[in-house]
C-alpha cells in the first residue's frame, strides 16, 4: 500500500427510519422498512408514488432558524450528519491546523428541492417565461451550485484545505470517500470530512425517474417494493438522507488517541460508457474496479469476507 494509511474515526447519519447513527443502526438491524407513500408533495398521477423519506425536525436536530431558512434539505442533512461525525470523532476543529482539514461531499442531484420551489415562485408555477429576480430567494445561487453544500460544511468545521463536491450519479458519496482517502494518502490533508447527501424526493426528480421507468410502480405495496435480488423486481425506490465520515491519517488519529472504526485500504472506480443504468453482460469494468481496489490495498481476493453490489442485465429494472 503506497502512501499513508487512512482510517475512519467518526460517523454521522441522517436516514429514513432513523436520524443519527444509533437510530439508523437500530432500524436496519431490526429490519424495519422506511419505504412509504410520498408525503413531501402530492404524487397523484406519478408512475412511482413511493419513497424512503426522512422524518426530520431540523430545529430539534440543532439547526438555527437562519440555517433552516437558508439551506436546502440536502444541505441540512449534510450539516446535521457532519456535526454528529465530528462529535463522534472527538475532534476539536478549533485546535486543528485548518489548512490540513478538507471536505469531500458527494451529491447526485444537489439542492433540487429548493431549486425547484424557487423556480415555481419565479415563474408563477411555470406560467411566466420572463421571470422577475425580485421574487426569488437571495440564496438561489447556492441552490444552483452543488458545491455550496461542501462549502457549508467547510465553514462549519473551519476546513481550509481541499474542499470539493463530487457529482457522479448514484456513486457520488462513494466517489467522494475515495477522493478524500486519496488526499490523505498522498499527504495533502490530515483530516477529511467525507460522505454524501441527497434529498431527491421532489416532483422533478420523481418525474425524471418515471420517464426512464427506473423506479418501482408498486404503489400498493410500498413495504415490499424494493427487492433488488428478487426475480420479480420492478425498479428501485427513491430515498433521501446523508452519511458523513471523518477520515484521518492513521498517525494523526493515533497521536490524539482517537477511536478507530476501520481502515480504508483500497478504492477504485471505473466507467463502462455503455448504458445509462446497466452493465455490460461480461462485467469487465466491474471486475477491473475490483482488481484495482485489491491491488491498491495489497490484499489477496481470499482476504475478502463480504461483497456488496449488484450486477444486472441491460433492460432489467
Secondary structure, DSSP 4 states (H G I P E B T S, - for coil): --S--EEEEEEEEEETTEESHHHHHHHHHTT---EEE--SS--TT-S--EEE-----TTTTT--HHHHHHS-HHHHHHHHHHHHHHHHHT--GGGS-GGGEEEEEE-SS-SHHHHHHHHHHHTTTTT-SS--GGGS-TTHHHHH-THHHHHHHHHHHT--S-EEEE--GGGHHHHHHHHHHHHHHHTS-SEEEEEEEEE--SHHHHHHHHHTT-B---GGGGGGS--TTSTT---B--BEEEEEEEEEEHHHHHHTT----EEE---------S-SS---TT-HHHHHHHHHHHHHHT--GGG----------TT--
